[in-house]
Amino acid sequence: LFHEKENFLTEEELQVVDNYILTADFPWYYQQHATSDLFPFHSHVIFARDADGGGDQYEPVSNSALSSWVTPIVKRYSEQYLNKPATSIFRACINSTHGWNLPYPFIEPHVDHKFDHMNLLIYLNDDVKEGGETLLFDKYLCEGMEKYNYTVDDYDQVQIMHSIKPQKGKALCFDGKLFHGVNNFKSDTRRIV
Protein backbone atom coordinates (compact mmCIF):
# COMPACT_ATOMS: atom_id res chain seq x y z
CA LEU A 1 0.00 0.00 0.00
CA PHE A 2 2.79 2.44 0.89
CA HIS A 3 6.49 2.39 1.62
CA GLU A 4 8.53 4.79 3.70
CA LYS A 5 12.30 4.98 3.93
CA GLU A 6 13.91 7.13 6.61
CA ASN A 7 17.17 8.92 5.78
CA PHE A 8 16.71 8.35 2.07
CA LEU A 9 18.43 11.53 0.93
CA THR A 10 22.22 11.46 0.70
CA GLU A 11 24.44 13.95 2.52
CA GLU A 12 25.02 15.77 -0.79
CA GLU A 13 21.27 15.98 -1.44
CA LEU A 14 20.66 17.27 2.09
CA GLN A 15 23.27 19.97 1.47
CA VAL A 16 21.13 21.24 -1.45
CA VAL A 17 18.13 21.26 0.90
CA ASP A 18 19.95 23.13 3.68
CA ASN A 19 22.02 25.50 1.56
CA TYR A 20 19.46 26.36 -1.11
CA ILE A 21 15.87 25.17 -0.62
CA LEU A 22 15.55 26.14 3.05
CA THR A 23 17.21 29.54 2.63
CA ALA A 24 15.50 32.92 2.41
CA ASP A 25 16.70 33.24 -1.20
CA PHE A 26 14.80 30.22 -2.55
CA PRO A 27 12.03 31.24 -5.01
CA TRP A 28 8.56 30.29 -3.76
CA TYR A 29 5.34 31.06 -5.62
CA TYR A 30 1.97 31.54 -3.95
CA GLN A 31 -0.73 29.04 -4.94
CA GLN A 32 -4.23 30.07 -3.89
CA HIS A 33 -5.84 26.85 -5.05
CA ALA A 34 -4.79 23.31 -4.07
CA THR A 35 -7.91 21.17 -3.84
CA SER A 36 -9.91 24.32 -3.08
CA ASP A 37 -9.31 27.93 -2.09
CA LEU A 38 -9.39 26.92 1.58
CA PHE A 39 -5.82 25.56 1.63
CA PRO A 40 -3.34 27.90 -0.08
CA PHE A 41 0.37 27.13 -0.09
CA HIS A 42 3.67 28.12 -1.72
CA SER A 43 5.38 25.99 -4.35
CA HIS A 44 8.40 25.77 -6.56
CA VAL A 45 7.50 23.87 -9.73
CA ILE A 46 10.24 21.65 -11.12
CA PHE A 47 8.18 19.73 -13.69
CA ALA A 48 4.76 21.27 -14.37
CA ARG A 49 1.51 19.31 -14.18
CA ASP A 50 -0.21 18.51 -17.49
CA ALA A 51 -2.74 21.32 -17.91
CA ASP A 52 -4.14 19.88 -21.15
CA GLY A 53 -5.16 16.46 -19.82
CA GLY A 54 -2.71 14.43 -21.94
CA GLY A 55 -2.50 11.83 -19.20
CA ASP A 56 0.36 9.40 -19.00
CA GLN A 57 1.61 10.41 -22.48
CA TYR A 58 2.54 13.87 -21.21
CA GLU A 59 6.22 14.83 -21.29
CA PRO A 60 6.72 17.58 -18.72
CA VAL A 61 9.09 20.46 -19.27
CA SER A 62 11.38 21.54 -16.48
CA ASN A 63 10.71 24.92 -14.91
CA SER A 64 13.68 24.78 -12.55
CA ALA A 65 17.39 24.06 -12.37
CA LEU A 66 16.46 21.57 -9.63
CA SER A 67 15.34 19.06 -12.28
CA SER A 68 18.92 17.74 -12.33
CA TRP A 69 18.67 17.27 -8.55
CA VAL A 70 15.21 15.65 -8.49
CA THR A 71 15.52 13.24 -11.41
CA PRO A 72 18.33 11.10 -9.93
CA ILE A 73 16.47 10.96 -6.59
CA VAL A 74 13.33 9.61 -8.29
CA LYS A 75 15.33 7.14 -10.37
CA ARG A 76 17.27 5.87 -7.35
CA TYR A 77 14.11 5.36 -5.30
CA SER A 78 12.34 3.56 -8.14
CA GLU A 79 15.24 1.19 -8.80
CA GLN A 80 15.99 0.44 -5.14
CA TYR A 81 12.48 0.12 -3.72
CA LEU A 82 10.09 -0.46 -6.64
CA ASN A 83 12.57 -2.72 -8.46
CA LYS A 84 11.96 -1.03 -11.77
CA PRO A 85 13.28 1.98 -13.63
CA ALA A 86 11.40 5.27 -13.43
CA THR A 87 10.02 5.76 -16.93
CA SER A 88 8.38 9.18 -16.45
CA ILE A 89 8.10 12.02 -14.00
CA PHE A 90 4.65 13.52 -14.57
CA ARG A 91 5.02 16.32 -12.05
CA ALA A 92 7.56 17.47 -9.52
CA CYS A 93 7.35 20.43 -7.21
CA ILE A 94 8.44 21.47 -3.78
CA ASN A 95 5.53 22.54 -1.60
CA SER A 96 5.70 24.70 1.48
CA THR A 97 2.62 24.77 3.66
CA HIS A 98 2.24 26.79 6.84
CA GLY A 99 -0.80 25.18 8.41
CA TRP A 100 -4.24 26.70 8.24
CA ASN A 101 -6.17 28.54 10.90
CA LEU A 102 -9.31 26.68 9.96
CA PRO A 103 -11.58 24.29 11.86
CA TYR A 104 -10.83 21.39 9.47
CA PRO A 105 -8.63 18.53 10.67
CA PHE A 106 -6.94 17.99 7.28
CA ILE A 107 -6.86 19.25 3.71
CA GLU A 108 -9.33 17.76 1.31
CA PRO A 109 -8.52 14.14 0.36
CA HIS A 110 -7.57 14.04 -3.32
CA VAL A 111 -5.67 12.30 -6.11
CA ASP A 112 -3.18 14.19 -8.28
CA HIS A 113 -3.75 12.43 -11.64
CA LYS A 114 -6.49 10.31 -13.17
CA PHE A 115 -4.11 7.70 -14.66
CA ASP A 116 -1.98 4.99 -13.03
CA HIS A 117 1.06 6.45 -11.28
CA MET A 118 3.03 6.38 -8.06
CA ASN A 119 3.45 9.34 -5.71
CA LEU A 120 6.86 9.90 -4.16
CA LEU A 121 7.11 12.45 -1.36
CA ILE A 122 10.42 13.48 0.13
CA TYR A 123 10.22 15.41 3.38
CA LEU A 124 12.68 18.30 3.34
CA ASN A 125 12.26 19.57 6.89
CA ASP A 126 10.87 18.42 10.21
CA ASP A 127 9.90 21.73 11.78
CA VAL A 128 6.31 20.58 12.41
CA LYS A 129 6.21 18.89 15.80
CA GLU A 130 2.46 18.31 16.00
CA GLY A 131 0.32 17.56 12.95
CA GLY A 132 1.49 17.83 9.35
CA GLU A 133 1.31 14.08 8.74
CA THR A 134 0.60 12.75 5.26
CA LEU A 135 -2.75 10.99 5.46
CA LEU A 136 -3.78 8.03 3.32
CA PHE A 137 -7.52 7.47 3.14
CA ASP A 138 -9.79 4.50 2.51
CA LYS A 139 -10.76 5.68 -0.98
CA TYR A 140 -9.16 4.56 -4.24
CA LEU A 141 -9.77 6.11 -7.64
CA CYS A 142 -11.38 3.47 -9.87
CA GLU A 143 -12.32 3.63 -13.52
CA GLY A 144 -15.53 5.55 -14.03
CA MET A 145 -15.25 7.56 -10.81
CA GLU A 146 -15.90 11.25 -11.29
CA LYS A 147 -14.78 12.37 -7.84
CA TYR A 148 -11.10 13.35 -7.61
CA ASN A 149 -11.29 15.04 -4.25
CA TYR A 150 -13.54 15.04 -1.21
CA THR A 151 -14.53 18.52 -0.06
CA VAL A 152 -14.74 19.59 3.57
CA ASP A 153 -18.46 18.83 3.33
CA ASP A 154 -17.60 15.19 2.43
CA TYR A 155 -15.30 14.43 5.36
CA ASP A 156 -17.84 12.00 6.80
CA GLN A 157 -17.36 9.84 3.66
CA VAL A 158 -13.65 9.13 4.22
CA GLN A 159 -11.63 7.40 6.91
CA ILE A 160 -7.92 7.79 7.60
CA MET A 161 -6.11 4.47 7.05
CA HIS A 162 -2.53 5.62 7.66
CA SER A 163 -0.84 8.68 9.08
CA ILE A 164 2.84 9.20 8.17
CA LYS A 165 4.87 11.67 10.21
CA PRO A 166 7.14 14.07 8.32
CA GLN A 167 10.84 13.55 8.98
CA LYS A 168 13.61 15.35 7.13
CA GLY A 169 15.15 13.12 4.46
CA LYS A 170 12.38 10.50 4.60
CA ALA A 171 10.84 9.19 1.38
CA LEU A 172 7.20 8.09 1.20
CA CYS A 173 5.84 6.30 -1.84
CA PHE A 174 2.26 5.18 -2.46
CA ASP A 175 -0.14 4.33 -5.27
CA GLY A 176 -1.24 7.64 -6.82
CA LYS A 177 -4.86 6.54 -7.05
CA LEU A 178 -5.05 6.38 -3.27
CA PHE A 179 -6.73 9.48 -1.89
CA HIS A 180 -4.35 11.43 0.32
CA GLY A 181 -4.04 14.70 2.19
CA VAL A 182 -2.22 16.52 4.98
CA ASN A 183 -3.16 16.69 8.63
CA ASN A 184 -3.63 20.32 9.73
CA PHE A 185 -0.97 21.90 11.93
CA LYS A 186 -0.18 25.18 13.65
CA SER A 187 0.39 27.99 11.18
CA ASP A 188 3.58 29.24 12.89
CA THR A 189 5.61 26.36 11.39
CA ARG A 190 6.12 25.15 7.84
CA ARG A 191 6.08 21.72 6.21
CA ILE A 192 8.20 21.30 3.10
CA VAL A 193 7.94 18.28 0.78
C-alpha positions in Angstrom: 0.0 0.0 0.0 2.8 2.4 0.9 6.5 2.4 1.6 8.5 4.8 3.7 12.3 5.0 3.9 13.9 7.1 6.6 17.2 8.9 5.8 16.7 8.4 2.1 18.4 11.5 0.9 22.2 11.5 0.7 24.4 14.0 2.5 25.0 15.8 -0.8 21.3 16.0 -1.4 20.7 17.3 2.1 23.3 20.0 1.5 21.1 21.2 -1.4 18.1 21.3 0.9 19.9 23.1 3.7 22.0 25.5 1.6 19.5 26.4 -1.1 15.9 25.2 -0.6 15.5 26.1 3.0 17.2 29.5 2.6 15.5 32.9 2.4 16.7 33.2 -1.2 14.8 30.2 -2.5 12.0 31.2 -5.0 8.6 30.3 -3.8 5.3 31.1 -5.6 2.0 31.5 -3.9 -0.7 29.0 -4.9 -4.2 30.1 -3.9 -5.8 26.8 -5.1 -4.8 23.3 -4.1 -7.9 21.2 -3.8 -9.9 24.3 -3.1 -9.3 27.9 -2.1 -9.4 26.9 1.6 -5.8 25.6 1.6 -3.3 27.9 -0.1 0.4 27.1 -0.1 3.7 28.1 -1.7 5.4 26.0 -4.4 8.4 25.8 -6.6 7.5 23.9 -9.7 10.2 21.7 -11.1 8.2 19.7 -13.7 4.8 21.3 -14.4 1.5 19.3 -14.2 -0.2 18.5 -17.5 -2.7 21.3 -17.9 -4.1 19.9 -21.1 -5.2 16.5 -19.8 -2.7 14.4 -21.9 -2.5 11.8 -19.2 0.4 9.4 -19.0 1.6 10.4 -22.5 2.5 13.9 -21.2 6.2 14.8 -21.3 6.7 17.6 -18.7 9.1 20.5 -19.3 11.4 21.5 -16.5 10.7 24.9 -14.9 13.7 24.8 -12.5 17.4 24.1 -12.4 16.5 21.6 -9.6 15.3 19.1 -12.3 18.9 17.7 -12.3 18.7 17.3 -8.5 15.2 15.6 -8.5 15.5 13.2 -11.4 18.3 11.1 -9.9 16.5 11.0 -6.6 13.3 9.6 -8.3 15.3 7.1 -10.4 17.3 5.9 -7.3 14.1 5.4 -5.3 12.3 3.6 -8.1 15.2 1.2 -8.8 16.0 0.4 -5.1 12.5 0.1 -3.7 10.1 -0.5 -6.6 12.6 -2.7 -8.5 12.0 -1.0 -11.8 13.3 2.0 -13.6 11.4 5.3 -13.4 10.0 5.8 -16.9 8.4 9.2 -16.4 8.1 12.0 -14.0 4.6 13.5 -14.6 5.0 16.3 -12.1 7.6 17.5 -9.5 7.3 20.4 -7.2 8.4 21.5 -3.8 5.5 22.5 -1.6 5.7 24.7 1.5 2.6 24.8 3.7 2.2 26.8 6.8 -0.8 25.2 8.4 -4.2 26.7 8.2 -6.2 28.5 10.9 -9.3 26.7 10.0 -11.6 24.3 11.9 -10.8 21.4 9.5 -8.6 18.5 10.7 -6.9 18.0 7.3 -6.9 19.3 3.7 -9.3 17.8 1.3 -8.5 14.1 0.4 -7.6 14.0 -3.3 -5.7 12.3 -6.1 -3.2 14.2 -8.3 -3.7 12.4 -11.6 -6.5 10.3 -13.2 -4.1 7.7 -14.7 -2.0 5.0 -13.0 1.1 6.5 -11.3 3.0 6.4 -8.1 3.5 9.3 -5.7 6.9 9.9 -4.2 7.1 12.5 -1.4 10.4 13.5 0.1 10.2 15.4 3.4 12.7 18.3 3.3 12.3 19.6 6.9 10.9 18.4 10.2 9.9 21.7 11.8 6.3 20.6 12.4 6.2 18.9 15.8 2.5 18.3 16.0 0.3 17.6 12.9 1.5 17.8 9.3 1.3 14.1 8.7 0.6 12.8 5.3 -2.7 11.0 5.5 -3.8 8.0 3.3 -7.5 7.5 3.1 -9.8 4.5 2.5 -10.8 5.7 -1.0 -9.2 4.6 -4.2 -9.8 6.1 -7.6 -11.4 3.5 -9.9 -12.3 3.6 -13.5 -15.5 5.5 -14.0 -15.3 7.6 -10.8 -15.9 11.3 -11.3 -14.8 12.4 -7.8 -11.1 13.3 -7.6 -11.3 15.0 -4.3 -13.5 15.0 -1.2 -14.5 18.5 -0.1 -14.7 19.6 3.6 -18.5 18.8 3.3 -17.6 15.2 2.4 -15.3 14.4 5.4 -17.8 12.0 6.8 -17.4 9.8 3.7 -13.6 9.1 4.2 -11.6 7.4 6.9 -7.9 7.8 7.6 -6.1 4.5 7.1 -2.5 5.6 7.7 -0.8 8.7 9.1 2.8 9.2 8.2 4.9 11.7 10.2 7.1 14.1 8.3 10.8 13.5 9.0 13.6 15.4 7.1 15.2 13.1 4.5 12.4 10.5 4.6 10.8 9.2 1.4 7.2 8.1 1.2 5.8 6.3 -1.8 2.3 5.2 -2.5 -0.1 4.3 -5.3 -1.2 7.6 -6.8 -4.9 6.5 -7.0 -5.1 6.4 -3.3 -6.7 9.5 -1.9 -4.4 11.4 0.3 -4.0 14.7 2.2 -2.2 16.5 5.0 -3.2 16.7 8.6 -3.6 20.3 9.7 -1.0 21.9 11.9 -0.2 25.2 13.7 0.4 28.0 11.2 3.6 29.2 12.9 5.6 26.4 11.4 6.1 25.2 7.8 6.1 21.7 6.2 8.2 21.3 3.1 7.9 18.3 0.8 
